[in-house]
Amino acid sequence: MDIATTKLELMRQLLSIADEKTLRKVASFFKREVAIEEDEDLSEEEMAELEGRFQDMVSGKVKPISEKDSIRMIRAAGKAKG
């Protein structure tokens, strides 16, 4: 499995977590174990947007997308492009 596929799988798993306690554990792990370098490609504004979206998911304001729906949406977007 290549790194892009692994990242997509991890994102899918993260989006499927519905339990707030589990999400907080995952967030804590990332803060503790995954160092974000200063020269990261994301601006502070983009990071704030991601944090806001994460909090919306944790709070239940937005619903995670299932793997099946994600694949369907990706394929539909690919067909629309060309």
Buried (B, 14 or more C-beta within 10 A) or exposed (E): EEEEEEEBEEEBEBBEBEEEEEBEEBBEEEEEEEEEEEEEEEEEEEEEEEEEEBEEBBEEEEEBBEEEEBEEEEEEEEEEEE
